[in-house]
Amino acid sequence: MTFEIRPARDEEMDQFGLMGAYSYAGAFGDGADNVVRNSHRPEWTLCAFDGPTMATSFAAFPFTVRADGNTLSYAGITAVGTRPEYRRRGLLRQIMTRAFAEERERGQCVAGLWASQAAIYQRYGFAALGACRQYSVDTVDIQFHDGVTGTLAPRRYAAVDALDEIKAVYRAFIEPRFGYLHRAQVMWRDTVMAETDASGPVWCAVVYDDQRPCGYVIYTLRANKVEHAARGQEIVIRDLAWLDADAYRSLWSYLAHHDLVGRVLWENAPVDDPLTEILAEPRMLHHRDAEGTWFRVVDLPEAIRQRGYSGSGSLVVELEPDTLTPWNNGNWRIEASVDGASAEHSRGEADCRMNSRTFSALYSGTRKASDLHHWGLIEGSPEAVRTLDEMFRTEYAPHCPDHY
Ligand SMILES: CC(C)(COP(=O)(O)OP(=O)(O)OC[C@H]1O[C@@H](n2cnc3c(N)ncnc32)[C@H](O)[C@@H]1OP(=O)(O)O)[C@@H](O)C(=O)NCCC(=O)NCCS
């Protein structure tokens, strides 16, 4: 049986929506007119067709992602599904192979996704990007060990009314970080600030330094969520950004003042969020780290050139043969510093060797080269490993809080 692999046409987008409805079992709506259909343009898709029937759906949002002070053009892969009757015939592998080549042509040097199952994507060289730290804390347990409470008094808005004020805070917060997406208006409104029957109104508390916003928390507040005779309400944090320590503490002090709230839930905090360090009883956060997004370097020289660096170094890296991104195979002289970076094919002997997946984990700053070396995933001299550690370390823990 031969399949045609191509973007869906306008008139085929209803099929695309129905694929999403079935693959995700209604999580994004049933019927053709659902979130999956309405959030994609035909030109972002790459699907497999058996005659008129869509057998596999696949798409990639053209996102921009932060990379330590710089930006990268990022393919945000989504809506992946093969009809059960067409599974295990290699359709996704064919699409993924072609998608990487097309992403490279389009200048998308990195790709990422939220995985339904990690195993599907690890075989394509995707590695974890950070993790999602989850908190579940009673407001009575939000007390700082040093007793220093925030000094700024937040103002509360219906979230959409605060959008113009807080955009600048989000931009400044993500600017030096790795993995955060540039949010288009539609992402703010349809994801971060989306109101559902279950969530109720979406609120935003903003703190100000003089008149300038310097932190915000976006959240929902619902009654009868916690089995507690006096504190049955629940706050769910959608997003939190802060530009200095006082702003951060002020936002948590504000949340702590919700005396009827028995549980504050935050499911997508970065792993370097300060709360575990400043709370009097950190264990009362019940924190755990869950899987976040998956990330892959598609075009090595472009990804090296476009990333920002806080360290520096120069060495030859050998990337093991990879049939999905063959243009990355071989030896690369990588030079990086705060002033810029380059990667050139090299005939020189390699200082270290790794595969595409390991390189992606290193490049994003999720894993240290020394750890990867200890775990048998990087071969190389201690000096080469130290150079990689220095070169790819990120100022902040990499993270992507946005679902797509
Ligand atoms: C994941 C899915 C799209 C794969 O589609 P497919 O066309 O059957 O994929 P392929 O035949 O190209 O298989 C790709 C590889 O993944 C493997 N694989 C497929 N499904 C898998 C699964 N659920 N778990 C682990 N491995 C899986 C195959 O063995 C194959 O390995 P290989 O390429 O190394 O030989 C399909 O199983 C599906 O629609 N699943 C439900 C929806 C879903 O999970 N979508 C992903 C959302 S992020």
The ligand as an SDF file (V2000), in Angstrom:
LIG
                    3D

 48 50  0  0  0  0  0  0  0  0999 V2000
    2.1170    7.2360   18.2600 C   0  0  0  0  0  0  0  0  0  0  0  0
    1.5040    6.9250   16.9150 C   0  0  0  0  0  0  0  0  0  0  0  0
    1.1950    8.2430   16.2060 C   0  0  0  0  0  0  0  0  0  0  0  0
    2.5060    6.1330   16.0870 C   0  0  0  0  0  0  0  0  0  0  0  0
    1.9980    6.0360   14.7880 O   0  0  0  0  0  0  0  0  0  0  0  0
    2.4680    4.9090   13.7590 P   0  0  0  0  0  0  0  0  0  0  0  0
    2.1650    5.4280   12.3850 O   0  0  0  0  0  0  0  0  0  0  0  0
    1.9020    3.6120   14.1610 O   0  0  0  0  0  0  0  0  0  0  0  0
    4.0450    4.9180   14.0090 O   0  0  0  0  0  0  0  0  0  0  0  0
    5.1380    4.0810   13.2590 P   0  0  0  0  0  0  0  0  0  0  0  0
    4.5400    2.8610   12.6150 O   0  0  0  0  0  0  0  0  0  0  0  0
    5.9310    4.9830   12.3830 O   0  0  0  0  0  0  0  0  0  0  0  0
    5.9870    3.6610   14.4740 O   0  0  0  0  0  0  0  0  0  0  0  0
    6.9880    4.4960   14.9180 C   0  0  0  0  0  0  0  0  0  0  0  0
    7.8260    3.7770   15.9230 C   0  0  0  0  0  0  0  0  0  0  0  0
    7.2180    3.9120   17.1790 O   0  0  0  0  0  0  0  0  0  0  0  0
    6.9480    2.6400   17.7370 C   0  0  0  0  0  0  0  0  0  0  0  0
    5.7070    2.8510   18.4390 N   0  0  0  0  0  0  0  0  0  0  0  0
    4.5330    3.1190   17.8840 C   0  0  0  0  0  0  0  0  0  0  0  0
    3.6270    3.3290   18.8650 N   0  0  0  0  0  0  0  0  0  0  0  0
    4.2640    3.1960   20.0370 C   0  0  0  0  0  0  0  0  0  0  0  0
    3.8850    3.2750   21.3890 C   0  0  0  0  0  0  0  0  0  0  0  0
    2.6280    3.5460   21.7310 N   0  0  0  0  0  0  0  0  0  0  0  0
    4.8290    3.1030   22.3460 N   0  0  0  0  0  0  0  0  0  0  0  0
    6.0940    2.8430   22.0060 C   0  0  0  0  0  0  0  0  0  0  0  0
    6.5060    2.7520   20.7480 N   0  0  0  0  0  0  0  0  0  0  0  0
    5.6110    2.9170   19.7640 C   0  0  0  0  0  0  0  0  0  0  0  0
    6.9430    1.6850   16.6090 C   0  0  0  0  0  0  0  0  0  0  0  0
    7.3240    0.4080   17.0390 O   0  0  0  0  0  0  0  0  0  0  0  0
    7.9640    2.2830   15.6630 C   0  0  0  0  0  0  0  0  0  0  0  0
    9.2890    2.0140   15.9930 O   0  0  0  0  0  0  0  0  0  0  0  0
   10.4520    2.1120   14.8890 P   0  0  0  0  0  0  0  0  0  0  0  0
   10.1910    3.3030   14.0190 O   0  0  0  0  0  0  0  0  0  0  0  0
   11.6810    2.2510   15.7020 O   0  0  0  0  0  0  0  0  0  0  0  0
   10.3380    0.8280   14.1230 O   0  0  0  0  0  0  0  0  0  0  0  0
    0.2010    6.1030   17.0610 C   0  0  0  0  0  0  0  0  0  0  0  0
    0.4910    4.9620   17.8320 O   0  0  0  0  0  0  0  0  0  0  0  0
   -0.9340    6.8500   17.7080 C   0  0  0  0  0  0  0  0  0  0  0  0
   -1.7090    7.5100   17.0120 O   0  0  0  0  0  0  0  0  0  0  0  0
   -1.0800    6.7330   19.0360 N   0  0  0  0  0  0  0  0  0  0  0  0
   -2.1540    7.3690   19.7780 C   0  0  0  0  0  0  0  0  0  0  0  0
   -2.0630    8.8900   19.7880 C   0  0  0  0  0  0  0  0  0  0  0  0
   -0.7640    9.3760   20.3340 C   0  0  0  0  0  0  0  0  0  0  0  0
   -0.2280    8.8690   21.3240 O   0  0  0  0  0  0  0  0  0  0  0  0
   -0.2410   10.4220   19.6790 N   0  0  0  0  0  0  0  0  0  0  0  0
    0.9670   11.0780   20.1010 C   0  0  0  0  0  0  0  0  0  0  0  0
    0.5690   12.3330   20.7680 C   0  0  0  0  0  0  0  0  0  0  0  0
    1.9320   13.2060   21.4580 S   0  0  0  0  0  0  0  0  0  0  0  0
  1  2  1  0
  2  3  1  0
  2  4  1  0
  2 36  1  0
  4  5  1  0
  5  6  1  0
  6  7  2  0
  6  8  1  0
  6  9  1  0
  9 10  1  0
 10 11  2  0
 10 12  1  0
 10 13  1  0
 13 14  1  0
 14 15  1  0
 15 16  1  0
 15 30  1  0
 16 17  1  0
 17 18  1  0
 17 28  1  0
 18 19  1  0
 18 27  1  0
 19 20  2  0
 20 21  1  0
 21 22  1  0
 21 27  2  0
 22 23  1  0
 22 24  2  0
 24 25  1  0
 25 26  2  0
 26 27  1  0
 28 29  1  0
 28 30  1  0
 30 31  1  0
 31 32  1  0
 32 33  2  0
 32 34  1  0
 32 35  1  0
 36 37  1  0
 36 38  1  0
 38 39  2  0
 38 40  1  0
 40 41  1  0
 41 42  1  0
 42 43  1  0
 43 44  2  0
 43 45  1  0
 45 46  1  0
 46 47  1  0
 47 48  1  0
M  END
$$$$
